[in-house]
Amino acid sequence: MPGRFRLFVAFFMAFSAPALAQTTVLDSSADWIVAGDQPTGTFGARLAPAGDVDGDGYDDVLIGDALYDGAFVDSGRITLHRGSAAGLSLLPDWSLEGGAASAGLSSAFGAGDVNTDGFDDIVIQRTTGQLDLLLGSPGGPSASPAWTTIGSYGGHGDFNGDGFVDLVVSLPPSPQPPTSLQFFMGSGVGLPSSATASLSIPQLSSYVPAIADVNGDGYSDTAVIWRTCSTNCSRVTWTLAAYLGSDLGPRKLVKRHIDIADPTGVPSLTEAGDVNGDGFGDLAVTVNVDIIVDINQSAKVLLFHGSRSGIESQPDLVWESSYGRMGLGPIRGAGDLHGDGFADLLVPDYDPVPGTGTVLSIRRGSASGVVATPSLRIREEQRSASGFALAASGVGDVNGDGYGDFVFSAPRFTIGGLERGRVYAFHGSPSL
């Protein structure tokens, strides 16, 4: 962060109780800001940590722009910004366009080091449903895919504990019941051409599962939320489920009921990291509401801690939106921004002060769980329909200082009256 801001936060933290320490800054105080090349209104609507694609010891970031005009109108573009001791590069170090009119290419994800060569790899998600695996190298992602399949990318982990990265793909590539989660188990010769294992899942609230080791046994687990609907859907129930990894892949099923009083509420799920440092991965559930139908209802955040038996039966943390309803959607895991051994959370929400737009809050992990009072609130400078914090994510350590960093976007941020969009990065530190 800029030097004056670091000093201010350090002074503020020194004379405040940790649970109460909080300050608010503008997004323009970010350590890194990059704007879109074109007035698309979609620059940064897709963000993802890439891992260390070029193997230089610094993590990299992927940015998507679905309406980018390259060789074709609305072909879309994905760019890679490499990390360094100074942080992320301002200009893209690599880019990929959609290759056809209206291709809308914008989704890419870090996939870990699939071929164990010391370079992290990425997955490209095309709007046709095709997935391409591009291998990392000192020069960046490979020009041609090393592996291709059809479906929606669902994440990566080591589900059978053999030390190789496995990929999860959902079929069909949209949240229609039932959904089949396909597991492509890695090996010394790479990924197989067909799935090694699969799970049939009831109707999902999201076709992207959360990957975490919720029982701390060293195997990655696959968590999803599914919906059970009565006749005419007059009554809807939601179930949080985790399929625990084993030597044979995902097997044992652990289920927990999610209590949602508002029938229009739709939960979304993400891995939260280990927020209380107990060695078990935790899961965050965001329950948004229909702000037209239920304007007086409050969105809620539920945090389910992992345990030796899997997911604990009741949420260990529940809080409601400060403005009556959640602002822009699901909270995200930030990684360990402070270097204290606890994972932190990114929480987008409406600002409780009327007319001030939206804020992105940093909520710290601790031995007793997530601290309710934010350690930092980032407010949008433009205070308009900029799509502030539409996408947000922890991205590893982009400047190699030992602290986790995070990025977020404002895709409709206007520059000269045009929606060029912005993406911001904040570097972690003990005083963040």
TORTI-432135 format. One record per residue (C-alpha): residue in three letters; x negated, y negated, z negated. Coordinates in steps of 0.2 Angstrom, whole numbers, plus 5000, padded with zeros to 4 digits. Layout:
ALAXYZ ...
# end
This chain:
MET500050005000 PRO499449825002 GLY498349774988 ARG499449644980 PHE500849764979 ARG499749904971 LEU499149784958 PHE500949724954 VAL501649894952 ALA500149944941 PHE500449804930 PHE502349834929 MET502050024925 ALA500849984911 PHE502049884902 SER503649984905 ALA504250154899 PRO504050274913 ALA505850324914 LEU506350144916 ALA504950084927 GLN505750014944 THR505349884957 THR506149844973 VAL505149794989 LEU505649765007 ASP505249885021 SER504049765028 SER502849805014 ALA502549975021 ASP500750035024 TRP501150075042 ILE502550005054 VAL502750055072 ALA504149995084 GLY504850085099 ASP504250035116 GLN506050025123 PRO507749955117 THR508550125115 GLY509250115098 THR508650295095 PHE506750275091 GLY506450365075 ALA508150445073 ARG507150605073 LEU505550615062 ALA504550765056 PRO502950815048 ALA501850895060 GLY500550965048 ASP498750945053 VAL498850975072 ASP497050925077 GLY496251005061 ASP495350845055 GLY495950855037 TYR497350725039 ASP499150765042 ASP500050705057 VAL501850645061 LEU503150675075 ILE504350545081 GLY505850565093 ASP506750445104 ALA508150535113 LEU508650385125 TYR506850345131 ASP506650315150 GLY505150395157 ALA505050465174 PHE506850495172 VAL508350395164 ASP508650455146 SER507350595148 GLY506850565129 ARG505150575122 ILE504250645107 THR502650565101 LEU501250625089 HIS500350495078 ARG498850565070 GLY498250535052 SER496550465047 ALA495650385032 ALA496550225037 GLY498250315039 LEU499250345054 SER498850285072 LEU499850145078 LEU499850205096 PRO500350385100 ASP498950505102 TRP500050625112 SER501750625120 LEU503050735129 GLU504450675139 GLY506050775143 GLY505650805162 ALA507450775168 ALA508750645168 SER509850645152 ALA508750775144 GLY508750685128 LEU507150765121 SER506850705103 SER506750855091 ALA505050925086 PHE504451015070 GLY502951065062 ALA502751255062 GLY501251285052 ASP499651375059 VAL500551515068 ASN498951595076 THR497851565061 ASP496551465071 GLY496451325058 PHE497551205068 ASP499451175064 ASP500651205078 ILE502351125083 VAL503951185089 ILE504951085103 GLN506851095102 ARG507651055119 THR509451005121 THR509651165132 GLY509351265117 GLN507651315122 LEU506251325109 ASP504451305114 LEU502951335102 LEU501451225106 LEU499751265098 GLY498751145089 SER496951105095 PRO495650965092 GLY496450875107 GLY498150895101 PRO499651005106 SER499351125120 ALA500051075137 SER501051235140 PRO502051345127 ALA501251495119 TRP502951565115 THR504751525120 THR506451575114 ILE508251515113 GLY509151445098 SER508951315085 TYR507451295075 GLY507751335056 GLY505951315049 HIS504451425045 GLY503751525030 ASP503051685025 PHE504551795022 ASN503651965021 GLY502051905012 ASP500851965025 GLY499951805026 PHE500551755043 VAL501851615047 ASP503551675052 LEU504851575061 VAL506751565058 VAL507951535073 SER509851515072 LEU511051585085 PRO512151515093 PRO511151345093 SER512651255085 PRO513551275068 GLN514851395074 PRO515451545064 PRO514651675062 THR512851625064 SER511451745065 LEU509751695058 GLN508351775068 PHE506651805060 PHE505151815071 MET503851885060 GLY502051825064 SER500551945065 GLY498751945071 VAL499351945089 GLY500551795086 LEU502451795087 PRO503451935095 SER504551905110 SER506151965101 ALA506751945083 THR506052065070 ALA507452045057 SER509151955057 LEU510451895045 SER512351865049 ILE512951715040 PRO514751655038 GLN515251485043 LEU513851365039 SER513951175034 SER512251165043 TYR511351285054 VAL509651225047 PRO509251335032 ALA508151275018 ILE506551375016 ALA505751384998 ASP505151514986 VAL506551494973 ASN505951644963 GLY504151614963 ASP503551784969 GLY502551724983 TYR503751764997 SER504751625006 ASP506651635004 THR508051575015 ALA509451465008 VAL511051415016 ILE512751345012 TRP514251425019 ARG516151385019 THR517551495015 CYS519251435021 SER521051485017 THR522451495029 ASN522551325038 CYS521051275028 SER522151205014 ARG520851265002 VAL518951265005 THR517651334994 TRP515751324997 THR514351444992 LEU512551414990 ALA511551574995 ALA509751624995 TYR509051775004 LEU507451824994 GLY505951875004 SER505052045001 ASP503852155010 LEU505252205022 GLY505752015025 PRO507351935018 ARG508352055009 LYS509152024992 LEU510551894991 VAL510851774977 LYS512451674978 ARG513051514968 HIS514751434969 ILE514751244973 ASP516051144964 ILE516751004976 ALA518250914969 ASP518550814985 PRO519150924999 THR518350815013 GLY516650825005 VAL515350925016 PRO513750975007 SER512050975016 LEU510551075009 THR508751035009 GLU507151105000 ALA506650984986 GLY504951064982 ASP504551104963 VAL505250944955 ASN504951014937 GLY503251104940 ASP503851274933 GLY503251364949 PHE504951394956 GLY505551304972 ASP507151194970 LEU508551154981 ALA509450994983 VAL511350984989 THR512050814995 VAL513950804995 ASN514550665006 VAL516350605008 ASP517350535022 ILE517250355018 ILE518850315028 VAL519950445020 ASP519150445003 ILE518350265001 ASN518550274982 GLN517750444980 SER515850454975 ALA514650564984 LYS513550674973 VAL511850744972 LEU511650924965 LEU509950994961 PHE509851184959 HIS508251234950 GLY507451404956 SER507051534943 ARG506351714941 SER508051784947 GLY508251654961 ILE509451504960 GLU510051454943 SER511951474941 GLN512351284937 PRO511551124945 ASP510251054933 LEU510450874939 VAL512050794945 TRP512150604949 GLU513350504959 SER513050364972 SER512850194963 TYR514050114976 GLY515450244975 ARG514850344991 MET513250404998 GLY512450285011 LEU511650385025 GLY511650565021 PRO510550695013 ILE509150665001 ARG507450735006 GLY505950814998 ALA504550694997 GLY503150814991 ASP502050754977 LEU501850564980 HIS501050524963 GLY499850674961 ASP500550724944 GLY501050904950 PHE502850864952 ALA503850854968 ASP504850694971 LEU506450654981 LEU506950524994 VAL508650464991 PRO509550345003 ASP511050254997 TYR512050094998 ASP511349954988 PRO512549914973 VAL512249724976 PRO513549674989 GLY512849615006 THR511149685003 GLY511349835015 THR510550005011 VAL509050065000 LEU507850215000 SER507450264982 ILE506050364976 ARG506550474961 ARG505050554952 GLY504950734947 SER504450774929 ALA504350924917 SER506150894912 GLY506750874930 VAL507050724941 VAL506950554933 ALA508650474935 THR507950294937 PRO507050264953 SER505250224952 LEU505350124968 ARG506750054979 ILE506450004997 ARG507749885004 GLU508049845022 GLU507349685028 GLN508649655042 ARG510249695031 SER511249745046 ALA511749905056 SER509949955058 GLY510150135054 PHE509050105039 ALA508350275032 LEU509350375045 ALA507850495045 ALA506650515030 SER505350645026 GLY503850685016 VAL502450705028 GLY500950775018 ASP499350675016 VAL499150565031 ASN497650465024 GLY496750605015 ASP496750524998 GLY497550674989 TYR499250594987 GLY500850644997 ASP501550515009 PHE503250485017 VAL504050405032 PHE505750345036 SER506550255051 ALA507750115056 PRO508250165074 ARG509350015078 PHE508149885070 THR508249735082 ILE506749645089 GLY507149495100 GLY508949545100 LEU508549715106 GLU508649885097 ARG506849935098 GLY506950025081 ARG505550045068 VAL504650185059 TYR503850155042 ALA502550255031 PHE502150225013 HIS500650305005 GLY500750394989 SER499850334973 PRO500050354954 SER500850184953 LEU502150214968 
# end
